[in-house]
Amino acid sequence: MLCSCVWSDIDSNPSYLPLDDSEYPYVDLPRLVIETENFAQIRNKETKIPAKLQIYGKNSPESDVLDLTVKGRGSSSFTMAKYGIKLKFKKKQALFGMPQDKEWDLIANQRDKSMLRNYITYQLAQILGDDYSPRSQFVEVFFNREYIGVYQLVEHQKVSKDRIDLTESDSSFFFEKTRDLDDDEVFFKSYLNNSFIIRYPKDANANITDFLKNHVDDFEQNLEKGDIDLKQWIDIDDFVRYYWIQEFSKNIDGAFGRSIFITWQDGEPFQMGPVWDFDLAYGIGNKQKTSPYSWYVRYQGWYKYLFKNKTFTEHVRKYWKSHRAFFENLPDSIQSSSKILQKASKNEFKRWPVLENDDHWPFVDSYKSYSDAVDSLKKWTKQRIQWIDEHL
């Protein structure tokens, strides 16, 4: 289909946004057509650029033209040629059956040649019973009348009744362990020298920040000494589930690096999650860290202390035995999910020809086809299961 343009400049109230898909035809995915004011390009993660967005199906638009702002998103991934985009609509939108909200993320997944690692992990967390796991939808994106590839539209991580459901108060917290700190973010350094950003409450003042910091410091001091009643401090089942998702995938960022989300409400234990950011997992990256044949996450951050606790290690062992079948089903899930992207992969790798790129990290593996990339991911998960069974 070719939709020709009926206006030459950005209109303040266009009836539709033009889509020229003659080079990148429809491949069974929704298309997001985005145009910014004066065709401004995204240069950083701070500047919010006014824009308009319309959803296209196969032959025609399937939504009104929607007002929003866009900006860059991601940490190291924002430095890549294909980078993530943060969307914030003027009004709440219910997209592709997901609960309505203003804030959404477009994940590029360029380092992941299967484009599936985030998707299958969010599904796994949901199957394992996580309180909240990000919902998502694969889409193709046309930005300022250029095709920019296959993206994963994901719910932005925030406190709300349909996402991270916390009692909204100054003693309820959603915070992130990270390595990257921006000047405009509220953060603190803990007793064990961990950097945490407070995501909620927004713009927390000094008293609120100190309240959380003091509780984290008390926990870390007791954790380090080994003198700790686990149930007083953590939701054990939640910590164990989160551990196995990160350990099974050998997620580099998940080893208490960054994108580690934690919630805490005064009078309740810490909870881990939601899971997030798995484009450097399941064998991507440094070979020593990503081989399926060793432990990794259990030696990092809070977990290296928790694994000195017999109660915790016993919960970890039992959890694998009782939930192993869910991990064993992952290769089948990978195969079925890959069918969603089989056609779209042709457009993606035409626009971004990285399949055979293994010149520098994180492009360490070369594939002849998209199916080869998917098969490699399936093989890695099977090897990981076998190794864990032999070394539990």
Buried (B, 14 or more C-beta within 10 A) or exposed (E): EEBEEEEEEBBEEBEBBBBBBEEBEBBEBBBBBBBBEEBBEBEEBEEEBBBBBBBBEBEEBEBEBBBBBBBBBBBBBBEBEBBBBBBBBEEEBEBEEBEEBBBBBBBBBBBBBBBBBBBBBBBBBBBBEBBBBBBBBBBBBBBBBEBBBBBBBBBBBBBBEBBBEBEEEEBBBBBBBBEEEEEEEBBBEBBBEBBBBBBBBEEBEEEBBEBBBEBBBEBBBBBBEEEBEBEEBBBBEBBBBBBBBBBBBBBBBBBBBBBBBBBBBEEEBBBBBBBBBBBBBBBBBEEEBBBBEEEBBBEBBBBBBBBEBEEBBEBBEEBBEEBBEBBEEBBEBBBEBBEBBEBBBBBBBEBBEBBBBEEEEBBBBBBEEBBBBBBBBBEBBBBBBEBBEEEE
